[in-house]
Amino acid sequence: MRSAAKRKPEAFPAAVPPAVTLRPAAKRKPESKPTVFHATVLVTRTEEWFVEAATAEEARKLLESGHGQRLQVGECTHFEIDKLID
């Protein structure tokens, strides 16, 4: 085991990054603020839904009329920007 007094100092890496220089406030360009845009977007998703029914036909009718519960949000299958508003 080597003592701390006898250890050689570790060398600095060959490429030391240059110091960062800051420009005075008067010479800096003012940062422009980002503009907010609103959009109307059409999104189509494939989702998993379930409903309790006696037959598959009854289940289809219930789901088509808006009954049932979403089990899982699926992945987006279509994404289209309808209108972009400045």
Secondary structure, 3 states (H helix, E strand, C coil): CCCCCCCCCCCCCCCCCCCCCCCCCCCCCCCCCCCCCEEEEEEEECCEEECCCCCHHHHHHHHHCCCCEEEECCCEEEEEEEEEEC
